[in-house]
Amino acid sequence: GPRYLTVVISSGSVRAWGSADYIHGSGSQVAMLHRGVPVQRKITWDRTLSSPGCKLARTAARPGTYTVTASDAGVHSRTLVFVLR
């Protein structure tokens, strides 16, 4: 779940959003694993900025170039680049 598998969006060196910023409940999600079959999890971003623990007021992300990376237990995905218009 979001407490363990996290997705972080950044703009340059500034962290813009994290999937674990607004965890409700335990933050865990159980998945049944089968050999050779990948587990997929859908994560959506509503284009608002956030901070760990929801300490900042939510504001809209500005147009520009962003990066996204997923991580779990110290293992990181490759970084993808995207543009908001």
PDB file of N, CA, C and O in Angstrom:
ATOM      1  N   GLY A   1       0.817  -1.185   0.000  1.00  0.00           N
ATOM      2  CA  GLY A   1       0.000   0.000   0.000  1.00  0.00           C
ATOM      3  C   GLY A   1       0.860   1.247   0.000  1.00  0.00           C
ATOM      4  O   GLY A   1       2.082   1.155  -0.112  1.00  0.00           O
ATOM      5  N   PRO A   2       0.245   2.408   0.123  1.00  0.00           N
ATOM      6  CA  PRO A   2       0.952   3.672   0.005  1.00  0.00           C
ATOM      7  C   PRO A   2       1.987   3.932   1.088  1.00  0.00           C
ATOM      8  O   PRO A   2       2.866   4.774   0.903  1.00  0.00           O
ATOM      9  N   ARG A   3       1.906   3.236   2.203  1.00  0.00           N
ATOM     10  CA  ARG A   3       2.916   3.417   3.245  1.00  0.00           C
ATOM     11  C   ARG A   3       4.237   2.778   2.817  1.00  0.00           C
ATOM     12  O   ARG A   3       5.295   3.169   3.309  1.00  0.00           O
ATOM     13  N   TYR A   4       4.193   1.812   1.918  1.00  0.00           N
ATOM     14  CA  TYR A   4       5.385   1.068   1.529  1.00  0.00           C
ATOM     15  C   TYR A   4       5.809   1.348   0.094  1.00  0.00           C
ATOM     16  O   TYR A   4       6.974   1.656  -0.157  1.00  0.00           O
ATOM     17  N   LEU A   5       4.885   1.246  -0.841  1.00  0.00           N
ATOM     18  CA  LEU A   5       5.162   1.577  -2.242  1.00  0.00           C
ATOM     19  C   LEU A   5       4.791   3.038  -2.427  1.00  0.00           C
ATOM     20  O   LEU A   5       3.612   3.387  -2.374  1.00  0.00           O
ATOM     21  N   THR A   6       5.778   3.895  -2.644  1.00  0.00           N
ATOM     22  CA  THR A   6       5.490   5.315  -2.759  1.00  0.00           C
ATOM     23  C   THR A   6       5.856   5.840  -4.135  1.00  0.00           C
ATOM     24  O   THR A   6       6.801   5.370  -4.770  1.00  0.00           O
ATOM     25  N   VAL A   7       5.103   6.806  -4.574  1.00  0.00           N
ATOM     26  CA  VAL A   7       5.348   7.504  -5.824  1.00  0.00           C
ATOM     27  C   VAL A   7       5.574   8.960  -5.464  1.00  0.00           C
ATOM     28  O   VAL A   7       4.784   9.557  -4.732  1.00  0.00           O
ATOM     29  N   VAL A   8       6.662   9.536  -5.982  1.00  0.00           N
ATOM     30  CA  VAL A   8       6.980  10.934  -5.700  1.00  0.00           C
ATOM     31  C   VAL A   8       7.129  11.686  -7.022  1.00  0.00           C
ATOM     32  O   VAL A   8       7.821  11.238  -7.936  1.00  0.00           O
ATOM     33  N   ILE A   9       6.465  12.835  -7.100  1.00  0.00           N
ATOM     34  CA  ILE A   9       6.550  13.718  -8.262  1.00  0.00           C
ATOM     35  C   ILE A   9       7.334  14.951  -7.846  1.00  0.00           C
ATOM     36  O   ILE A   9       7.085  15.530  -6.788  1.00  0.00           O
ATOM     37  N   SER A  10       8.278  15.346  -8.682  1.00  0.00           N
ATOM     38  CA  SER A  10       9.117  16.512  -8.397  1.00  0.00           C
ATOM     39  C   SER A  10       9.167  17.431  -9.602  1.00  0.00           C
ATOM     40  O   SER A  10       8.916  17.025 -10.737  1.00  0.00           O
ATOM     41  N   SER A  11       9.501  18.684  -9.319  1.00  0.00           N
ATOM     42  CA  SER A  11       9.762  19.666 -10.362  1.00  0.00           C
ATOM     43  C   SER A  11      11.150  20.215 -10.076  1.00  0.00           C
ATOM     44  O   SER A  11      11.335  21.015  -9.159  1.00  0.00           O
ATOM     45  N   GLY A  12      12.120  19.780 -10.863  1.00  0.00           N
ATOM     46  CA  GLY A  12      13.512  20.117 -10.558  1.00  0.00           C
ATOM     47  C   GLY A  12      13.899  19.433  -9.255  1.00  0.00           C
ATOM     48  O   GLY A  12      13.713  18.225  -9.107  1.00  0.00           O
ATOM     49  N   SER A  13      14.432  20.192  -8.319  1.00  0.00           N
ATOM     50  CA  SER A  13      14.812  19.616  -7.028  1.00  0.00           C
ATOM     51  C   SER A  13      13.705  19.779  -5.976  1.00  0.00           C
ATOM     52  O   SER A  13      13.903  19.434  -4.811  1.00  0.00           O
ATOM     53  N   VAL A  14      12.555  20.299  -6.379  1.00  0.00           N
ATOM     54  CA  VAL A  14      11.450  20.547  -5.448  1.00  0.00           C
ATOM     55  C   VAL A  14      10.448  19.406  -5.509  1.00  0.00           C
ATOM     56  O   VAL A  14       9.919  19.082  -6.573  1.00  0.00           O
ATOM     57  N   ARG A  15      10.194  18.802  -4.356  1.00  0.00           N
ATOM     58  CA  ARG A  15       9.197  17.733  -4.249  1.00  0.00           C
ATOM     59  C   ARG A  15       7.816  18.359  -4.373  1.00  0.00           C
ATOM     60  O   ARG A  15       7.483  19.277  -3.624  1.00  0.00           O
ATOM     61  N   ALA A  16       7.004  17.870  -5.316  1.00  0.00           N
ATOM     62  CA  ALA A  16       5.684  18.446  -5.568  1.00  0.00           C
ATOM     63  C   ALA A  16       4.552  17.635  -4.943  1.00  0.00           C
ATOM     64  O   ALA A  16       3.562  18.205  -4.487  1.00  0.00           O
ATOM     65  N   TRP A  17       4.692  16.302  -4.919  1.00  0.00           N
ATOM     66  CA  TRP A  17       3.591  15.449  -4.455  1.00  0.00           C
ATOM     67  C   TRP A  17       4.136  14.081  -4.114  1.00  0.00           C
ATOM     68  O   TRP A  17       5.096  13.617  -4.728  1.00  0.00           O
ATOM     69  N   GLY A  18       3.521  13.427  -3.126  1.00  0.00           N
ATOM     70  CA  GLY A  18       3.870  12.055  -2.774  1.00  0.00           C
ATOM     71  C   GLY A  18       2.625  11.246  -2.485  1.00  0.00           C
ATOM     72  O   GLY A  18       1.699  11.742  -1.843  1.00  0.00           O
ATOM     73  N   SER A  19       2.587  10.015  -2.946  1.00  0.00           N
ATOM     74  CA  SER A  19       1.408   9.167  -2.763  1.00  0.00           C
ATOM     75  C   SER A  19       1.157   8.829  -1.300  1.00  0.00           C
ATOM     76  O   SER A  19       0.036   8.459  -0.950  1.00  0.00           O
ATOM     77  N   ALA A  20       2.152   8.941  -0.438  1.00  0.00           N
ATOM     78  CA  ALA A  20       1.983   8.608   0.980  1.00  0.00           C
ATOM     79  C   ALA A  20       1.631   9.824   1.835  1.00  0.00           C
ATOM     80  O   ALA A  20       1.536   9.703   3.057  1.00  0.00           O
ATOM     81  N   ASP A  21       1.437  10.980   1.228  1.00  0.00           N
ATOM     82  CA  ASP A  21       1.174  12.190   2.008  1.00  0.00           C
ATOM     83  C   ASP A  21      -0.165  12.161   2.732  1.00  0.00           C
ATOM     84  O   ASP A  21      -0.293  12.765   3.797  1.00  0.00           O
ATOM     85  N   TYR A  22      -1.141  11.493   2.196  1.00  0.00           N
ATOM     86  CA  TYR A  22      -2.486  11.485   2.770  1.00  0.00           C
ATOM     87  C   TYR A  22      -2.957  10.065   3.050  1.00  0.00           C
ATOM     88  O   TYR A  22      -4.023   9.664   2.581  1.00  0.00           O
ATOM     89  N   ILE A  23      -2.190   9.313   3.794  1.00  0.00           N
ATOM     90  CA  ILE A  23      -2.553   7.922   4.096  1.00  0.00           C
ATOM     91  C   ILE A  23      -3.700   7.898   5.095  1.00  0.00           C
ATOM     92  O   ILE A  23      -3.672   8.589   6.113  1.00  0.00           O
ATOM     93  N   HIS A  24      -4.710   7.090   4.786  1.00  0.00           N
ATOM     94  CA  HIS A  24      -5.827   6.865   5.690  1.00  0.00           C
ATOM     95  C   HIS A  24      -5.793   5.402   6.109  1.00  0.00           C
ATOM     96  O   HIS A  24      -5.512   4.534   5.283  1.00  0.00           O
ATOM     97  N   GLY A  25      -6.067   5.120   7.342  1.00  0.00           N
ATOM     98  CA  GLY A  25      -6.047   3.742   7.817  1.00  0.00           C
ATOM     99  C   GLY A  25      -4.629   3.241   7.981  1.00  0.00           C
ATOM    100  O   GLY A  25      -3.726   4.007   8.317  1.00  0.00           O
ATOM    101  N   SER A  26      -4.432   1.957   7.744  1.00  0.00           N
ATOM    102  CA  SER A  26      -3.130   1.331   7.991  1.00  0.00           C
ATOM    103  C   SER A  26      -2.099   1.649   6.914  1.00  0.00           C
ATOM    104  O   SER A  26      -0.899   1.524   7.156  1.00  0.00           O
ATOM    105  N   GLY A  27      -2.544   2.055   5.739  1.00  0.00           N
ATOM    106  CA  GLY A  27      -1.616   2.309   4.638  1.00  0.00           C
ATOM    107  C   GLY A  27      -1.117   1.028   4.001  1.00  0.00           C
ATOM    108  O   GLY A  27      -0.175   1.051   3.209  1.00  0.00           O
ATOM    109  N   SER A  28      -1.738  -0.081   4.339  1.00  0.00           N
ATOM    110  CA  SER A  28      -1.344  -1.379   3.783  1.00  0.00           C
ATOM    111  C   SER A  28      -2.371  -1.847   2.769  1.00  0.00           C
ATOM    112  O   SER A  28      -3.549  -1.496   2.841  1.00  0.00           O
ATOM    113  N   GLN A  29      -1.899  -2.645   1.823  1.00  0.00           N
ATOM    114  CA  GLN A  29      -2.779  -3.231   0.819  1.00  0.00           C
ATOM    115  C   GLN A  29      -2.223  -4.611   0.500  1.00  0.00           C
ATOM    116  O   GLN A  29      -1.063  -4.738   0.106  1.00  0.00           O
ATOM    117  N   VAL A  30      -3.032  -5.633   0.665  1.00  0.00           N
ATOM    118  CA  VAL A  30      -2.598  -7.008   0.444  1.00  0.00           C
ATOM    119  C   VAL A  30      -2.830  -7.373  -1.024  1.00  0.00           C
ATOM    120  O   VAL A  30      -3.883  -7.080  -1.591  1.00  0.00           O
ATOM    121  N   ALA A  31      -1.831  -8.016  -1.625  1.00  0.00           N
ATOM    122  CA  ALA A  31      -1.948  -8.464  -3.016  1.00  0.00           C
ATOM    123  C   ALA A  31      -1.555  -9.933  -3.088  1.00  0.00           C
ATOM    124  O   ALA A  31      -0.568 -10.341  -2.475  1.00  0.00           O
ATOM    125  N   MET A  32      -2.316 -10.733  -3.830  1.00  0.00           N
ATOM    126  CA  MET A  32      -2.003 -12.138  -4.033  1.00  0.00           C
ATOM    127  C   MET A  32      -0.975 -12.229  -5.157  1.00  0.00           C
ATOM    128  O   MET A  32      -1.220 -11.750  -6.264  1.00  0.00           O
ATOM    129  N   LEU A  33       0.159 -12.832  -4.880  1.00  0.00           N
ATOM    130  CA  LEU A  33       1.221 -12.957  -5.868  1.00  0.00           C
ATOM    131  C   LEU A  33       1.160 -14.311  -6.562  1.00  0.00           C
ATOM    132  O   LEU A  33       0.912 -15.340  -5.933  1.00  0.00           O
ATOM    133  N   HIS A  34       1.393 -14.289  -7.869  1.00  0.00           N
ATOM    134  CA  HIS A  34       1.459 -15.508  -8.663  1.00  0.00           C
ATOM    135  C   HIS A  34       2.735 -15.434  -9.496  1.00  0.00           C
ATOM    136  O   HIS A  34       3.033 -14.396 -10.088  1.00  0.00           O
ATOM    137  N   ARG A  35       3.475 -16.510  -9.542  1.00  0.00           N
ATOM    138  CA  ARG A  35       4.744 -16.535 -10.264  1.00  0.00           C
ATOM    139  C   ARG A  35       4.576 -16.081 -11.716  1.00  0.00           C
ATOM    140  O   ARG A  35       3.720 -16.584 -12.444  1.00  0.00           O
ATOM    141  N   GLY A  36       5.409 -15.123 -12.117  1.00  0.00           N
ATOM    142  CA  GLY A  36       5.416 -14.644 -13.492  1.00  0.00           C
ATOM    143  C   GLY A  36       4.327 -13.643 -13.840  1.00  0.00           C
ATOM    144  O   GLY A  36       4.245 -13.192 -14.983  1.00  0.00           O
ATOM    145  N   VAL A  37       3.487 -13.286 -12.870  1.00  0.00           N
ATOM    146  CA  VAL A  37       2.404 -12.334 -13.134  1.00  0.00           C
ATOM    147  C   VAL A  37       2.669 -11.065 -12.329  1.00  0.00           C
ATOM    148  O   VAL A  37       2.686 -11.109 -11.099  1.00  0.00           O
ATOM    149  N   PRO A  38       2.878  -9.926 -13.012  1.00  0.00           N
ATOM    150  CA  PRO A  38       3.159  -8.689 -12.279  1.00  0.00           C
ATOM    151  C   PRO A  38       1.943  -8.190 -11.507  1.00  0.00           C
ATOM    152  O   PRO A  38       0.803  -8.387 -11.928  1.00  0.00           O
ATOM    153  N   VAL A  39       2.197  -7.548 -10.383  1.00  0.00           N
ATOM    154  CA  VAL A  39       1.139  -6.897  -9.613  1.00  0.00           C
ATOM    155  C   VAL A  39       1.112  -5.435 -10.026  1.00  0.00           C
ATOM    156  O   VAL A  39       2.150  -4.776 -10.080  1.00  0.00           O
ATOM    157  N   GLN A  40      -0.074  -4.935 -10.315  1.00  0.00           N
ATOM    158  CA  GLN A  40      -0.207  -3.542 -10.728  1.00  0.00           C
ATOM    159  C   GLN A  40      -1.026  -2.788  -9.696  1.00  0.00           C
ATOM    160  O   GLN A  40      -1.944  -3.337  -9.088  1.00  0.00           O
ATOM    161  N   ARG A  41      -0.684  -1.533  -9.510  1.00  0.00           N
ATOM    162  CA  ARG A  41      -1.425  -0.673  -8.598  1.00  0.00           C
ATOM    163  C   ARG A  41      -1.646   0.661  -9.286  1.00  0.00           C
ATOM    164  O   ARG A  41      -0.696   1.274  -9.773  1.00  0.00           O
ATOM    165  N   LYS A  42      -2.870   1.109  -9.330  1.00  0.00           N
ATOM    166  CA  LYS A  42      -3.197   2.381  -9.979  1.00  0.00           C
ATOM    167  C   LYS A  42      -3.078   3.503  -8.949  1.00  0.00           C
ATOM    168  O   LYS A  42      -3.671   3.444  -7.872  1.00  0.00           O
ATOM    169  N   ILE A  43      -2.300   4.523  -9.302  1.00  0.00           N
ATOM    170  CA  ILE A  43      -2.135   5.698  -8.458  1.00  0.00           C
ATOM    171  C   ILE A  43      -2.480   6.910  -9.305  1.00  0.00           C
ATOM    172  O   ILE A  43      -1.975   7.056 -10.418  1.00  0.00           O
ATOM    173  N   THR A  44      -3.335   7.780  -8.786  1.00  0.00           N
ATOM    174  CA  THR A  44      -3.723   8.969  -9.532  1.00  0.00           C
ATOM    175  C   THR A  44      -3.260  10.223  -8.796  1.00  0.00           C
ATOM    176  O   THR A  44      -3.141  10.235  -7.571  1.00  0.00           O
ATOM    177  N   TRP A  45      -3.005  11.264  -9.561  1.00  0.00           N
ATOM    178  CA  TRP A  45      -2.596  12.558  -9.022  1.00  0.00           C
ATOM    179  C   TRP A  45      -3.559  13.596  -9.563  1.00  0.00           C
ATOM    180  O   TRP A  45      -3.759  13.687 -10.775  1.00  0.00           O
ATOM    181  N   ASP A  46      -4.157  14.383  -8.676  1.00  0.00           N
ATOM    182  CA  ASP A  46      -5.138  15.383  -9.097  1.00  0.00           C
ATOM    183  C   ASP A  46      -4.515  16.742  -9.417  1.00  0.00           C
ATOM    184  O   ASP A  46      -5.210  17.757  -9.472  1.00  0.00           O
ATOM    185  N   ARG A  47      -3.194  16.746  -9.628  1.00  0.00           N
ATOM    186  CA  ARG A  47      -2.443  17.943 -10.021  1.00  0.00           C
ATOM    187  C   ARG A  47      -2.382  19.002  -8.931  1.00  0.00           C
ATOM    188  O   ARG A  47      -2.188  20.183  -9.218  1.00  0.00           O
ATOM    189  N   THR A  48      -2.550  18.576  -7.664  1.00  0.00           N
ATOM    190  CA  THR A  48      -2.355  19.511  -6.566  1.00  0.00           C
ATOM    191  C   THR A  48      -1.063  19.156  -5.842  1.00  0.00           C
ATOM    192  O   THR A  48      -0.676  17.989  -5.775  1.00  0.00           O
ATOM    193  N   LEU A  49      -0.404  20.171  -5.303  1.00  0.00           N
ATOM    194  CA  LEU A  49       0.836  19.965  -4.563  1.00  0.00           C
ATOM    195  C   LEU A  49       0.501  19.446  -3.169  1.00  0.00           C
ATOM    196  O   LEU A  49      -0.573  19.725  -2.636  1.00  0.00           O
ATOM    197  N   SER A  50       1.422  18.693  -2.587  1.00  0.00           N
ATOM    198  CA  SER A  50       1.203  18.162  -1.247  1.00  0.00           C
ATOM    199  C   SER A  50       2.523  18.103  -0.507  1.00  0.00           C
ATOM    200  O   SER A  50       3.586  18.357  -1.073  1.00  0.00           O
ATOM    201  N   SER A  51       2.435  17.761   0.772  1.00  0.00           N
ATOM    202  CA  SER A  51       3.634  17.611   1.589  1.00  0.00           C
ATOM    203  C   SER A  51       3.407  16.469   2.567  1.00  0.00           C
ATOM    204  O   SER A  51       2.259  16.157   2.882  1.00  0.00           O
ATOM    205  N   PRO A  52       4.472  15.836   3.057  1.00  0.00           N
ATOM    206  CA  PRO A  52       4.308  14.750   4.027  1.00  0.00           C
ATOM    207  C   PRO A  52       3.491  15.219   5.236  1.00  0.00           C
ATOM    208  O   PRO A  52       3.775  16.265   5.819  1.00  0.00           O
ATOM    209  N   GLY A  53       2.487  14.443   5.598  1.00  0.00           N
ATOM    210  CA  GLY A  53       1.645  14.786   6.728  1.00  0.00           C
ATOM    211  C   GLY A  53       0.648  15.894   6.458  1.00  0.00           C
ATOM    212  O   GLY A  53       0.003  16.380   7.387  1.00  0.00           O
ATOM    213  N   CYS A  54       0.511  16.300   5.217  1.00  0.00           N
ATOM    214  CA  CYS A  54      -0.466  17.332   4.813  1.00  0.00           C
ATOM    215  C   CYS A  54      -0.236  18.647   5.539  1.00  0.00           C
ATOM    216  O   CYS A  54      -1.199  19.304   5.935  1.00  0.00           O
ATOM    217  N   LYS A  55       1.007  19.041   5.722  1.00  0.00           N
ATOM    218  CA  LYS A  55       1.321  20.251   6.487  1.00  0.00           C
ATOM    219  C   LYS A  55       1.115  21.539   5.703  1.00  0.00           C
ATOM    220  O   LYS A  55       0.950  22.598   6.309  1.00  0.00           O
ATOM    221  N   LEU A  56       1.119  21.482   4.384  1.00  0.00           N
ATOM    222  CA  LEU A  56       0.950  22.679   3.569  1.00  0.00           C
ATOM    223  C   LEU A  56      -0.437  22.706   2.947  1.00  0.00           C
ATOM    224  O   LEU A  56      -1.044  21.662   2.710  1.00  0.00           O
ATOM    225  N   ALA A  57      -0.935  23.920   2.683  1.00  0.00           N
ATOM    226  CA  ALA A  57      -2.215  24.049   1.986  1.00  0.00           C
ATOM    227  C   ALA A  57      -2.068  23.492   0.579  1.00  0.00           C
ATOM    228  O   ALA A  57      -1.036  23.685  -0.065  1.00  0.00           O
ATOM    229  N   ARG A  58      -3.082  22.812   0.108  1.00  0.00           N
ATOM    230  CA  ARG A  58      -3.034  22.216  -1.230  1.00  0.00           C
ATOM    231  C   ARG A  58      -3.275  23.296  -2.281  1.00  0.00           C
ATOM    232  O   ARG A  58      -4.285  23.998  -2.248  1.00  0.00           O
ATOM    233  N   THR A  59      -2.338  23.414  -3.204  1.00  0.00           N
ATOM    234  CA  THR A  59      -2.451  24.361  -4.314  1.00  0.00           C
ATOM    235  C   THR A  59      -2.212  23.611  -5.614  1.00  0.00           C
ATOM    236  O   THR A  59      -1.622  22.531  -5.621  1.00  0.00           O
ATOM    237  N   ALA A  60      -2.671  24.189  -6.705  1.00  0.00           N
ATOM    238  CA  ALA A  60      -2.548  23.538  -8.009  1.00  0.00           C
ATOM    239  C   ALA A  60      -1.100  23.578  -8.499  1.00  0.00           C
ATOM    240  O   ALA A  60      -0.395  24.569  -8.312  1.00  0.00           O
ATOM    241  N   ALA A  61      -0.676  22.494  -9.123  1.00  0.00           N
ATOM    242  CA  ALA A  61       0.653  22.439  -9.740  1.00  0.00           C
ATOM    243  C   ALA A  61       0.657  23.342 -10.961  1.00  0.00           C
ATOM    244  O   ALA A  61      -0.318  23.395 -11.712  1.00  0.00           O
ATOM    245  N   ARG A  62       1.744  24.041 -11.150  1.00  0.00           N
ATOM    246  CA  ARG A  62       1.873  24.947 -12.289  1.00  0.00           C
ATOM    247  C   ARG A  62       2.321  24.174 -13.526  1.00  0.00           C
ATOM    248  O   ARG A  62       2.915  23.103 -13.411  1.00  0.00           O
ATOM    249  N   PRO A  63       2.039  24.711 -14.697  1.00  0.00           N
ATOM    250  CA  PRO A  63       2.554  24.082 -15.914  1.00  0.00           C
ATOM    251  C   PRO A  63       4.076  24.002 -15.852  1.00  0.00           C
ATOM    252  O   PRO A  63       4.734  24.884 -15.300  1.00  0.00           O
ATOM    253  N   GLY A  64       4.618  22.942 -16.421  1.00  0.00           N
ATOM    254  CA  GLY A  64       6.066  22.785 -16.437  1.00  0.00           C
ATOM    255  C   GLY A  64       6.464  21.332 -16.574  1.00  0.00           C
ATOM    256  O   GLY A  64       5.624  20.467 -16.820  1.00  0.00           O
ATOM    257  N   THR A  65       7.751  21.068 -16.414  1.00  0.00           N
ATOM    258  CA  THR A  65       8.301  19.725 -16.533  1.00  0.00           C
ATOM    259  C   THR A  65       8.432  19.101 -15.152  1.00  0.00           C
ATOM    260  O   THR A  65       8.918  19.739 -14.219  1.00  0.00           O
ATOM    261  N   TYR A  66       8.002  17.864 -15.027  1.00  0.00           N
ATOM    262  CA  TYR A  66       8.018  17.133 -13.764  1.00  0.00           C
ATOM    263  C   TYR A  66       8.651  15.764 -13.976  1.00  0.00           C
ATOM    264  O   TYR A  66       8.739  15.271 -15.101  1.00  0.00           O
ATOM    265  N   THR A  67       9.090  15.160 -12.876  1.00  0.00           N
ATOM    266  CA  THR A  67       9.583  13.785 -12.907  1.00  0.00           C
ATOM    267  C   THR A  67       8.786  12.967 -11.909  1.00  0.00           C
ATOM    268  O   THR A  67       8.245  13.501 -10.940  1.00  0.00           O
ATOM    269  N   VAL A  68       8.719  11.668 -12.153  1.00  0.00           N
ATOM    270  CA  VAL A  68       8.034  10.763 -11.235  1.00  0.00           C
ATOM    271  C   VAL A  68       8.890   9.526 -11.035  1.00  0.00           C
ATOM    272  O   VAL A  68       9.454   8.985 -11.987  1.00  0.00           O
ATOM    273  N   THR A  69       8.982   9.077  -9.772  1.00  0.00           N
ATOM    274  CA  THR A  69       9.740   7.884  -9.408  1.00  0.00           C
ATOM    275  C   THR A  69       8.951   7.102  -8.365  1.00  0.00           C
ATOM    276  O   THR A  69       8.353   7.692  -7.465  1.00  0.00           O
ATOM    277  N   ALA A  70       8.948   5.793  -8.483  1.00  0.00           N
ATOM    278  CA  ALA A  70       8.328   4.926  -7.480  1.00  0.00           C
ATOM    279  C   ALA A  70       9.430   4.222  -6.704  1.00  0.00           C
ATOM    280  O   ALA A  70      10.498   3.936  -7.246  1.00  0.00           O
ATOM    281  N   SER A  71       9.165   3.945  -5.432  1.00  0.00           N
ATOM    282  CA  SER A  71      10.146   3.209  -4.633  1.00  0.00           C
ATOM    283  C   SER A  71       9.438   2.321  -3.625  1.00  0.00           C
ATOM    284  O   SER A  71       8.316   2.598  -3.203  1.00  0.00           O
ATOM    285  N   ASP A  72      10.115   1.254  -3.252  1.00  0.00           N
ATOM    286  CA  ASP A  72       9.607   0.305  -2.270  1.00  0.00           C
ATOM    287  C   ASP A  72      10.804  -0.368  -1.614  1.00  0.00           C
ATOM    288  O   ASP A  72      11.602  -1.018  -2.291  1.00  0.00           O
ATOM    289  N   ALA A  73      10.932  -0.217  -0.322  1.00  0.00           N
ATOM    290  CA  ALA A  73      12.008  -0.854   0.450  1.00  0.00           C
ATOM    291  C   ALA A  73      13.393  -0.580  -0.131  1.00  0.00           C
ATOM    292  O   ALA A  73      14.235  -1.475  -0.198  1.00  0.00           O
ATOM    293  N   GLY A  74      13.619   0.662  -0.548  1.00  0.00           N
ATOM    294  CA  GLY A  74      14.934   1.028  -1.056  1.00  0.00           C
ATOM    295  C   GLY A  74      15.178   0.720  -2.520  1.00  0.00           C
ATOM    296  O   GLY A  74      16.238   1.056  -3.048  1.00  0.00           O
ATOM    297  N   VAL A  75      14.231   0.094  -3.184  1.00  0.00           N
ATOM    298  CA  VAL A  75      14.343  -0.189  -4.614  1.00  0.00           C
ATOM    299  C   VAL A  75      13.578   0.901  -5.354  1.00  0.00           C
ATOM    300  O   VAL A  75      12.406   1.142  -5.063  1.00  0.00           O
ATOM    301  N   HIS A  76      14.233   1.563  -6.313  1.00  0.00           N
ATOM    302  CA  HIS A  76      13.632   2.684  -7.023  1.00  0.00           C
ATOM    303  C   HIS A  76      13.410   2.340  -8.490  1.00  0.00           C
ATOM    304  O   HIS A  76      14.218   1.651  -9.114  1.00  0.00           O
ATOM    305  N   SER A  77      12.298   2.834  -9.024  1.00  0.00           N
ATOM    306  CA  SER A  77      12.029   2.683 -10.449  1.00  0.00           C
ATOM    307  C   SER A  77      12.915   3.648 -11.220  1.00  0.00           C
ATOM    308  O   SER A  77      13.591   4.491 -10.631  1.00  0.00           O
ATOM    309  N   ARG A  78      12.908   3.520 -12.517  1.00  0.00           N
ATOM    310  CA  ARG A  78      13.580   4.548 -13.316  1.00  0.00           C
ATOM    311  C   ARG A  78      12.718   5.808 -13.229  1.00  0.00           C
ATOM    312  O   ARG A  78      11.519   5.731 -12.963  1.00  0.00           O
ATOM    313  N   THR A  79      13.325   6.942 -13.449  1.00  0.00           N
ATOM    314  CA  THR A  79      12.639   8.229 -13.373  1.00  0.00           C
ATOM    315  C   THR A  79      12.039   8.542 -14.742  1.00  0.00           C
ATOM    316  O   THR A  79      12.718   8.471 -15.766  1.00  0.00           O
ATOM    317  N   LEU A  80      10.759   8.889 -14.737  1.00  0.00           N
ATOM    318  CA  LEU A  80      10.067   9.282 -15.965  1.00  0.00           C
ATOM    319  C   LEU A  80       9.827  10.786 -15.937  1.00  0.00           C
ATOM    320  O   LEU A  80       9.594  11.367 -14.877  1.00  0.00           O
ATOM    321  N   VAL A  81       9.886  11.404 -17.099  1.00  0.00           N
ATOM    322  CA  VAL A  81       9.685  12.849 -17.237  1.00  0.00           C
ATOM    323  C   VAL A  81       8.364  13.091 -17.955  1.00  0.00           C
ATOM    324  O   VAL A  81       8.042  12.395 -18.918  1.00  0.00           O
ATOM    325  N   PHE A  82       7.586  14.094 -17.484  1.00  0.00           N
ATOM    326  CA  PHE A  82       6.351  14.465 -18.165  1.00  0.00           C
ATOM    327  C   PHE A  82       6.153  15.969 -18.054  1.00  0.00           C
ATOM    328  O   PHE A  82       6.784  16.626 -17.225  1.00  0.00           O
ATOM    329  N   VAL A  83       5.284  16.507 -18.884  1.00  0.00           N
ATOM    330  CA  VAL A  83       5.036  17.951 -18.935  1.00  0.00           C
ATOM    331  C   VAL A  83       3.557  18.226 -18.651  1.00  0.00           C
ATOM    332  O   VAL A  83       2.671  17.600 -19.234  1.00  0.00           O
ATOM    333  N   LEU A  84       3.311  19.174 -17.745  1.00  0.00           N
ATOM    334  CA  LEU A  84       1.950  19.668 -17.515  1.00  0.00           C
ATOM    335  C   LEU A  84       1.781  20.945 -18.311  1.00  0.00           C
ATOM    336  O   LEU A  84       2.668  21.799 -18.320  1.00  0.00           O
ATOM    337  N   ARG A  85       0.666  21.077 -18.969  1.00  0.00           N
ATOM    338  CA  ARG A  85       0.383  22.282 -19.756  1.00  0.00           C
ATOM    339  C   ARG A  85      -0.744  23.053 -19.157  1.00  0.00           C
ATOM    340  O   ARG A  85      -1.125  24.099 -19.683  1.00  0.00           O
TER     341      ARG A  85
END
